[in-house]
Structure formats: C-alpha cells, structure tokens
Amino acid sequence: PEYGDGQIRIDTSAPRLSVRLRKGSSPAVKATARDRGTLKEIRVLRNGRRVAKVRGARLIRPLPAQRRGRATIVVEAEDMAGNVARVTRGLPTSRT
C-alpha cells in the first residue's frame, strides 16, 4: 500500500524580526515577527536580563527605567522549530 509521497518540510529559517525602540524618559520597545512556520514567542532582554516575553508575533512594552549609562537591548523571536532571530540595539538612558 502507498501512504503518500514521503515529503516533509523542515523549517530551518529564522523568523523575520522588526524592532523599534522609543528612547527618552519613557523608553519602550515594539517588535513584530513573521515566519513561514508558527512563531513561539518574542523575548526582550536588557543588559542580558529578560524584561518581557510574549507568545505570538507582536510585542509592545515599556522598558524599565535605568538611572544612567547605556543599556543593551536584545530582542529575540523564536519559532516552534527552535530557529531564533536576534536584533541588538543600544539605548542611551537618562542621567538623572
């Protein structure tokens, strides 16, 4: 008996990730991800520490205040196959 043509699709492509940062006294991050498969989640890290996570393709979140210096913001989008897209941005912080 025949059970199909034996073709499967393996997802080896990372999601496409678009990131916008709002700077200033009330910083925020907006991220949108697209994938040919199914997206698992979007994560936001500030200086290596996770500050936000959402399941799905869109994230809009304020960022916690930081007193001074420069923060490194990393946004990651992961699909169900484990492929990860990553965008890194610097965020100047207020000097108060």
C-alpha positions as CSV (number, residue, x, y, z in Angstrom):
1,P,0.0,0.0,0.0
2,E,1.0,3.6,-0.6
3,Y,0.8,6.2,2.1
4,G,1.8,9.4,0.4
5,D,4.9,10.7,-1.4
6,G,7.1,10.9,1.7
7,Q,7.7,14.6,1.5
8,I,8.2,16.6,4.6
9,R,9.1,20.2,5.2
10,I,11.8,21.0,7.7
11,D,11.9,24.6,9.0
12,T,15.5,25.8,9.1
13,S,14.8,29.5,8.6
14,A,14.8,32.0,11.4
15,P,11.8,34.4,11.7
16,R,12.0,37.9,10.2
17,L,12.1,40.4,13.1
18,S,11.4,44.1,13.0
19,V,12.2,46.2,16.1
20,R,11.6,49.8,17.0
21,L,12.8,51.5,20.2
22,R,11.3,54.6,21.8
23,K,14.1,56.5,23.6
24,G,13.8,59.2,26.2
25,S,12.3,59.4,29.7
26,S,9.8,56.6,29.0
27,P,11.6,54.0,26.8
28,A,9.6,51.3,25.1
29,V,10.1,48.5,22.5
30,K,7.9,47.4,19.7
31,A,8.6,44.2,17.9
32,T,6.9,42.3,15.1
33,A,8.0,38.9,13.8
34,R,7.0,36.8,10.8
35,D,7.7,33.2,10.0
36,R,6.7,30.6,7.4
37,G,6.0,28.3,10.3
38,T,4.5,29.1,13.7
39,L,6.0,31.6,16.0
40,K,6.6,30.6,19.6
41,E,7.5,33.8,21.3
42,I,9.2,37.2,21.3
43,R,11.6,38.0,24.2
44,V,13.2,41.3,25.2
45,L,16.5,41.3,27.2
46,R,18.0,44.4,28.8
47,N,21.7,44.1,29.6
48,G,21.3,40.3,29.5
49,R,18.3,40.1,31.8
50,R,14.8,39.2,30.4
51,V,12.3,42.1,30.9
52,A,9.5,40.9,28.6
53,K,8.2,37.8,26.9
54,V,5.0,37.3,24.8
55,R,3.7,34.3,22.9
56,G,2.9,35.3,19.4
57,A,4.1,37.7,16.7
58,R,3.7,41.2,18.3
59,L,5.2,42.8,21.4
60,I,4.7,46.4,22.6
61,R,6.1,47.0,26.1
62,P,7.6,49.9,28.1
63,L,11.1,49.2,29.3
64,P,12.0,49.6,33.0
65,A,13.8,52.8,33.9
66,Q,17.5,52.8,34.2
67,R,19.3,55.6,36.0
68,R,22.3,56.3,33.9
69,G,24.6,54.9,31.2
70,R,23.7,52.9,28.2
71,A,21.6,49.8,28.0
72,T,21.9,47.0,25.5
73,I,18.5,45.8,24.3
74,V,18.3,42.4,22.6
75,V,15.0,41.3,21.0
76,E,14.6,37.6,20.0
77,A,11.9,35.9,18.1
78,E,11.7,32.1,18.2
79,D,9.6,29.8,16.1
80,M,8.3,26.4,17.0
81,A,11.3,24.7,15.3
82,G,13.7,26.5,17.6
83,N,15.0,28.9,15.0
84,V,15.9,32.3,16.6
85,A,16.2,35.8,15.0
86,R,18.0,38.3,17.2
87,V,18.3,42.1,17.0
88,T,20.6,44.1,19.3
89,R,20.3,47.8,19.9
90,G,21.9,50.3,22.2
91,L,19.6,52.5,24.3
92,P,21.0,55.7,25.9
93,T,19.5,56.3,29.3
94,S,18.8,59.4,31.2
95,R,21.4,61.0,33.5
96,T,19.0,61.7,36.4
